């Protein structure tokens, strides 16, 4: 399976922090934000990775990450998104890289406490389709929200005023090779973008969407408030891990 990290956009919601840098290069505790989704893929055993970025500061990713040696990678692939066409538009740029293989996509501002390896292995056992990760949250209206019927997802609604569940769709998506055909059939939303929720709903309509629940905490870091929350969560986790190691010594 191949990995794709989506780190485009202008980060306009976080001006002036993003006036001279890409949002995904902002610090989360002691590391740049972009380190976390890459590490999530590496920890799941995915070593063939492409980074999709854009904007005026895209060259900073190459200076920071180079070929991914810090993550134990032999090579790191890059591609450039012109403008802001949405998440699905950014994903479409990775079609040649995917080359028909299954992919695991992580949004560049999503940070998870625990590995996603179990979900990745479960997806590898699927004959076809897609798998997404869900997390119960108190503010579901901020996210795409999954409507569940037992162990099935029957629909996903983007930022609903009255959520049908408390389960947010996190920024981790696993797709088979048909995902790019689905993207090509999308029409822009009212925001003028190609929405990843429409891709996921296409899989739901064909009956091939599955899901796993996130283990541990999860947060995005795309607003001032969530950036602070992410920093605090990472700091607390690392402090707890250090104390645990000290106690064992």
C-alpha positions, 0 to 999 in steps of 0.5 A: 500500500502507498501513502499520500499526505495532503498538505496544500491550501493557503491556511487562510483561517490561520492568518497571520501565522500562515502569511509567510509559511504553509500551515503544515509547517507550523510547530506542534510542540517540538516538531513541525505539523507535517512530521506527524502524518508522515510518521503515522504512515511509517508506523503503519508500515507504509514506506512509499509516500507522496506529499501533495502541497502547494502555495508560495512556500512549497519549497520549504517542504523539500528543504525540511524533509528532503528524501525522508531520511529522518523517517527511515525512508529511502525516498519521498515523492512530491507533487504540486497543487495549483490553487485551492481545488479541495481535498479530492482535487489534491488527491487526484494529483497522486493518480500516477504515483498510486499506479492502481495500488491501494492508498492510505491518505492522511490530511496534513493537519491530522494528528493521532495518538495511537498507530493506525496499523490495525485499520490498515491491516483490516483494509488490506483484507478487504477485497475492494472498496474503502475504509475510513476512521471515525472518532466520537467528538463533542463538536461533530458539526465541525466535521464530516459526520457519519450516519451509522446503522449497526456496523454500516455507514449509510451516509456522510454529511459535511458540517451538519447543523444537526449531526445524525451522530457524534462520530466525526470522519477523521482525515485518514482515508484508505481507498482501492484503485477505483478512487480516481475514477470516482474523483473524475466524476465529481462536480464542484461543491458550493465552495467551488471545490471537489469534496472528499465527502462526495468520494466517500459517499460514492463508496457508500452508495456502492456498498464497499465502505467500511470503517474503524474507530480511532484508538486514543485521541485524535485532533486536527490542527487547522484552527487556532483552537485546534492548533493549541489543543494538538500541541497540548495533547502531544506535550501531555503524551510525550511527558507521560511517555518520558515519565513511564520510561523513567519509572522503568529505569 
